[in-house]
Amino acid sequence: MKRYSRGADLAIGSKPVVVDRTDVPAHERPRLHRIARMLTESRATARLASPFVVFVPREGAAENIGAGSGILGTPRPGAELVLVYYEGAVRGQRQMARLADRVFHAYDRLVRRYPTVARMTLPLASLVEVGTFDPSSGTIAPTDSTAEATLATWLGSEVLDPAELRRSESAN
């Protein structure tokens, strides 16, 4: 019986392997704790490796989120709900002048699981996926020209300014 290994049928994010600690010799318990910690960390790493999706709410779907806010989430395949974090810069913060700046702040909250009121769980059907966010470069990649038009409307303009898709120098 293999107590400490995961089979090929067990993927990251599946239920953890349960081991009865009473039958583990005392000298092996620290090893068991290390293995449990590594499995937990690998699940967290897999979650953070998921694509960071930029959303815009459908008409009337998220009235608490201000127009022009940066909305970010990591939807799970097959899930009907998604937890999104958002930033609206409602106090006119200069370091959040661009959409990418606001999305970066939402990203920071998401990965840190920062306690905030600027998050909510919404039905995936109430959101429009408009692109992905790359935290290392600080850029938003729109999915297509329709997404660009949707973003422009969300930002209150007729044409999307390409500068909105990358973080500003003052925000770095």
C-alpha positions as YAML, in Angstrom:
chain: A
units: angstrom
residues:
- id: 1
  name: MET
  ca: [0.00, 0.00, 0.00]
- id: 2
  name: LYS
  ca: [1.44, 3.37, -1.04]
- id: 3
  name: ARG
  ca: [0.53, 5.90, 1.59]
- id: 4
  name: TYR
  ca: [2.53, 8.91, 0.48]
- id: 5
  name: SER
  ca: [2.19, 9.00, -3.27]
- id: 6
  name: ARG
  ca: [-0.60, 10.22, -5.51]
- id: 7
  name: GLY
  ca: [-1.70, 8.01, -8.36]
- id: 8
  name: ALA
  ca: [-1.93, 9.14, -11.96]
- id: 9
  name: ASP
  ca: [-5.69, 9.38, -11.55]
- id: 10
  name: LEU
  ca: [-5.37, 12.03, -8.84]
- id: 11
  name: ALA
  ca: [-4.78, 15.47, -10.30]
- id: 12
  name: ILE
  ca: [-3.90, 18.68, -8.55]
- id: 13
  name: GLY
  ca: [-7.00, 20.13, -6.96]
- id: 14
  name: SER
  ca: [-8.60, 16.75, -6.28]
- id: 15
  name: LYS
  ca: [-9.48, 15.64, -2.79]
- id: 16
  name: PRO
  ca: [-6.40, 15.15, -0.59]
- id: 17
  name: VAL
  ca: [-5.13, 11.70, 0.20]
- id: 18
  name: VAL
  ca: [-6.32, 10.71, 3.67]
- id: 19
  name: VAL
  ca: [-3.88, 8.84, 5.86]
- id: 20
  name: ASP
  ca: [-4.71, 7.58, 9.32]
- id: 21
  name: ARG
  ca: [-1.94, 9.17, 11.38]
- id: 22
  name: THR
  ca: [-2.27, 6.62, 14.17]
- id: 23
  name: ASP
  ca: [-0.71, 3.93, 11.98]
- id: 24
  name: VAL
  ca: [2.21, 6.16, 10.92]
- id: 25
  name: PRO
  ca: [5.35, 5.68, 13.03]
- id: 26
  name: ALA
  ca: [6.34, 8.76, 15.03]
- id: 27
  name: HIS
  ca: [9.60, 9.22, 13.11]
- id: 28
  name: GLU
  ca: [7.62, 9.38, 9.79]
- id: 29
  name: ARG
  ca: [5.08, 12.03, 10.91]
- id: 30
  name: PRO
  ca: [7.23, 15.07, 10.00]
- id: 31
  name: ARG
  ca: [7.61, 13.61, 6.50]
- id: 32
  name: LEU
  ca: [3.85, 13.19, 6.28]
- id: 33
  name: HIS
  ca: [3.37, 16.85, 7.26]
- id: 34
  name: ARG
  ca: [5.90, 17.98, 4.61]
- id: 35
  name: ILE
  ca: [4.12, 15.96, 1.95]
- id: 36
  name: ALA
  ca: [0.72, 17.39, 2.97]
- id: 37
  name: ARG
  ca: [2.14, 20.93, 2.83]
- id: 38
  name: MET
  ca: [3.67, 20.31, -0.62]
- id: 39
  name: LEU
  ca: [0.34, 19.01, -1.95]
- id: 40
  name: THR
  ca: [-1.48, 22.05, -0.56]
- id: 41
  name: GLU
  ca: [1.08, 24.43, -2.07]
- id: 42
  name: SER
  ca: [0.88, 22.69, -5.45]
- id: 43
  name: ARG
  ca: [-2.91, 23.17, -5.50]
- id: 44
  name: ALA
  ca: [-2.46, 26.88, -4.68]
- id: 45
  name: THR
  ca: [0.19, 27.22, -7.39]
- id: 46
  name: ALA
  ca: [-2.09, 25.56, -9.92]
- id: 47
  name: ARG
  ca: [-4.86, 28.03, -9.02]
- id: 48
  name: LEU
  ca: [-2.52, 30.97, -9.50]
- id: 49
  name: ALA
  ca: [-1.29, 29.58, -12.81]
- id: 50
  name: SER
  ca: [-4.85, 29.75, -14.12]
- id: 51
  name: PRO
  ca: [-5.51, 32.49, -16.63]
- id: 52
  name: PHE
  ca: [-6.55, 35.78, -15.09]
- id: 53
  name: VAL
  ca: [-9.64, 36.69, -17.06]
- id: 54
  name: VAL
  ca: [-10.78, 40.30, -17.47]
- id: 55
  name: PHE
  ca: [-14.55, 40.72, -17.45]
- id: 56
  name: VAL
  ca: [-17.19, 43.32, -18.13]
- id: 57
  name: PRO
  ca: [-20.64, 42.74, -16.64]
- id: 58
  name: ARG
  ca: [-23.64, 42.32, -18.89]
- id: 59
  name: GLU
  ca: [-26.28, 45.05, -18.78]
- id: 60
  name: GLY
  ca: [-27.69, 45.31, -15.23]
- id: 61
  name: ALA
  ca: [-25.79, 42.26, -13.95]
- id: 62
  name: ALA
  ca: [-23.48, 43.91, -11.41]
- id: 63
  name: GLU
  ca: [-24.92, 47.27, -10.48]
- id: 64
  name: ASN
  ca: [-22.60, 47.57, -7.44]
- id: 65
  name: ILE
  ca: [-19.54, 47.66, -9.71]
- id: 66
  name: GLY
  ca: [-18.90, 51.12, -11.13]
- id: 67
  name: ALA
  ca: [-18.52, 51.61, -14.87]
- id: 68
  name: GLY
  ca: [-14.89, 51.51, -15.94]
- id: 69
  name: SER
  ca: [-13.81, 49.27, -13.07]
- id: 70
  name: GLY
  ca: [-11.15, 46.65, -13.61]
- id: 71
  name: ILE
  ca: [-12.82, 43.26, -13.03]
- id: 72
  name: LEU
  ca: [-10.74, 40.10, -12.76]
- id: 73
  name: GLY
  ca: [-11.42, 36.47, -11.95]
- id: 74
  name: THR
  ca: [-10.21, 32.92, -12.53]
- id: 75
  name: PRO
  ca: [-13.20, 30.89, -13.68]
- id: 76
  name: ARG
  ca: [-13.04, 27.14, -13.22]
- id: 77
  name: PRO
  ca: [-14.00, 24.91, -16.14]
- id: 78
  name: GLY
  ca: [-17.65, 23.89, -15.93]
- id: 79
  name: ALA
  ca: [-18.41, 26.21, -13.01]
- id: 80
  name: GLU
  ca: [-21.54, 28.35, -13.15]
- id: 81
  name: LEU
  ca: [-20.26, 30.93, -10.65]
- id: 82
  name: VAL
  ca: [-17.03, 32.92, -10.59]
- id: 83
  name: LEU
  ca: [-15.47, 34.95, -7.80]
- id: 84
  name: VAL
  ca: [-14.36, 38.30, -9.19]
- id: 85
  name: TYR
  ca: [-12.29, 41.06, -7.65]
- id: 86
  name: TYR
  ca: [-12.66, 44.60, -8.94]
- id: 87
  name: GLU
  ca: [-11.24, 48.09, -8.58]
- id: 88
  name: GLY
  ca: [-13.06, 51.21, -9.63]
- id: 89
  name: ALA
  ca: [-10.69, 53.94, -8.39]
- id: 90
  name: VAL
  ca: [-13.79, 55.75, -7.16]
- id: 91
  name: ARG
  ca: [-11.70, 58.25, -5.21]
- id: 92
  name: GLY
  ca: [-9.82, 59.30, -8.34]
- id: 93
  name: GLN
  ca: [-6.50, 57.69, -7.41]
- id: 94
  name: ARG
  ca: [-3.90, 58.95, -9.88]
- id: 95
  name: GLN
  ca: [-1.95, 55.67, -9.84]
- id: 96
  name: MET
  ca: [-5.06, 53.89, -11.21]
- id: 97
  name: ALA
  ca: [-5.71, 56.09, -14.22]
- id: 98
  name: ARG
  ca: [-5.77, 53.25, -16.76]
- id: 99
  name: LEU
  ca: [-7.87, 50.12, -16.92]
- id: 100
  name: ALA
  ca: [-4.75, 47.94, -16.66]
- id: 101
  name: ASP
  ca: [-3.82, 49.74, -13.41]
- id: 102
  name: ARG
  ca: [-7.22, 48.98, -11.93]
- id: 103
  name: VAL
  ca: [-7.09, 45.37, -13.13]
- id: 104
  name: PHE
  ca: [-3.64, 45.03, -11.52]
- id: 105
  name: HIS
  ca: [-5.06, 46.15, -8.16]
- id: 106
  name: ALA
  ca: [-7.87, 43.61, -8.52]
- id: 107
  name: TYR
  ca: [-5.25, 40.96, -9.41]
- id: 108
  name: ASP
  ca: [-3.24, 41.83, -6.30]
- id: 109
  name: ARG
  ca: [-6.32, 41.36, -4.11]
- id: 110
  name: LEU
  ca: [-7.14, 38.07, -5.82]
- id: 111
  name: VAL
  ca: [-3.73, 36.44, -5.36]
- id: 112
  name: ARG
  ca: [-3.33, 37.69, -1.80]
- id: 113
  name: ARG
  ca: [-6.94, 36.82, -0.90]
- id: 114
  name: TYR
  ca: [-7.05, 40.32, 0.53]
- id: 115
  name: PRO
  ca: [-10.13, 40.98, 2.66]
- id: 116
  name: THR
  ca: [-12.15, 43.56, 0.75]
- id: 117
  name: VAL
  ca: [-15.68, 44.53, -0.16]
- id: 118
  name: ALA
  ca: [-14.49, 44.86, -3.78]
- id: 119
  name: ARG
  ca: [-15.24, 41.24, -4.63]
- id: 120
  name: MET
  ca: [-18.34, 39.25, -5.39]
- id: 121
  name: THR
  ca: [-19.48, 35.91, -6.71]
- id: 122
  name: LEU
  ca: [-21.47, 36.23, -9.92]
- id: 123
  name: PRO
  ca: [-23.01, 33.82, -12.38]
- id: 124
  name: LEU
  ca: [-20.57, 33.36, -15.24]
- id: 125
  name: ALA
  ca: [-23.47, 34.03, -17.64]
- id: 126
  name: SER
  ca: [-23.77, 37.58, -16.26]
- id: 127
  name: LEU
  ca: [-20.22, 38.45, -17.34]
- id: 128
  name: VAL
  ca: [-18.58, 39.01, -20.71]
- id: 129
  name: GLU
  ca: [-15.01, 37.73, -21.03]
- id: 130
  name: VAL
  ca: [-13.09, 40.49, -22.78]
- id: 131
  name: GLY
  ca: [-9.49, 39.39, -22.36]
- id: 132
  name: THR
  ca: [-6.74, 38.09, -20.12]
- id: 133
  name: PHE
  ca: [-4.34, 39.88, -17.82]
- id: 134
  name: ASP
  ca: [-0.61, 39.16, -17.72]
- id: 135
  name: PRO
  ca: [0.67, 40.31, -14.31]
- id: 136
  name: SER
  ca: [4.36, 40.15, -15.26]
- id: 137
  name: SER
  ca: [3.98, 42.63, -18.13]
- id: 138
  name: GLY
  ca: [0.99, 44.47, -16.66]
- id: 139
  name: THR
  ca: [-0.97, 44.19, -19.90]
- id: 140
  name: ILE
  ca: [-4.47, 43.17, -20.92]
- id: 141
  name: ALA
  ca: [-4.83, 41.10, -24.10]
- id: 142
  name: PRO
  ca: [-8.35, 41.53, -25.55]
- id: 143
  name: THR
  ca: [-9.85, 38.36, -26.99]
- id: 144
  name: ASP
  ca: [-10.96, 39.99, -30.26]
- id: 145
  name: SER
  ca: [-12.27, 43.21, -31.84]
- id: 146
  name: THR
  ca: [-15.71, 42.69, -30.29]
- id: 147
  name: ALA
  ca: [-14.05, 42.58, -26.86]
- id: 148
  name: GLU
  ca: [-12.22, 45.81, -27.66]
- id: 149
  name: ALA
  ca: [-15.54, 47.48, -28.55]
- id: 150
  name: THR
  ca: [-17.09, 46.14, -25.33]
- id: 151
  name: LEU
  ca: [-14.16, 47.51, -23.31]
- id: 152
  name: ALA
  ca: [-14.45, 50.90, -25.02]
- id: 153
  name: THR
  ca: [-18.15, 51.07, -24.13]
- id: 154
  name: TRP
  ca: [-17.39, 49.98, -20.55]
- id: 155
  name: LEU
  ca: [-14.82, 52.79, -20.30]
- id: 156
  name: GLY
  ca: [-17.29, 55.32, -21.74]
- id: 157
  name: SER
  ca: [-15.64, 55.96, -25.09]
- id: 158
  name: GLU
  ca: [-16.32, 55.04, -28.69]
- id: 159
  name: VAL
  ca: [-12.86, 53.68, -29.49]
- id: 160
  name: LEU
  ca: [-10.55, 51.82, -27.11]
- id: 161
  name: ASP
  ca: [-7.34, 53.69, -26.38]
- id: 162
  name: PRO
  ca: [-4.50, 51.10, -26.56]
- id: 163
  name: ALA
  ca: [-2.83, 52.81, -23.57]
- id: 164
  name: GLU
  ca: [-5.69, 51.54, -21.37]
- id: 165
  name: LEU
  ca: [-4.41, 47.99, -21.92]
- id: 166
  name: ARG
  ca: [-1.02, 48.51, -20.25]
- id: 167
  name: ARG
  ca: [-0.08, 49.82, -16.82]
- id: 168
  name: SER
  ca: [0.99, 53.44, -16.60]
- id: 169
  name: GLU
  ca: [4.50, 54.41, -15.56]
- id: 170
  name: SER
  ca: [3.22, 56.18, -12.43]
- id: 171
  name: ALA
  ca: [1.56, 52.95, -11.26]
- id: 172
  name: ASN
  ca: [4.73, 50.83, -11.40]
...
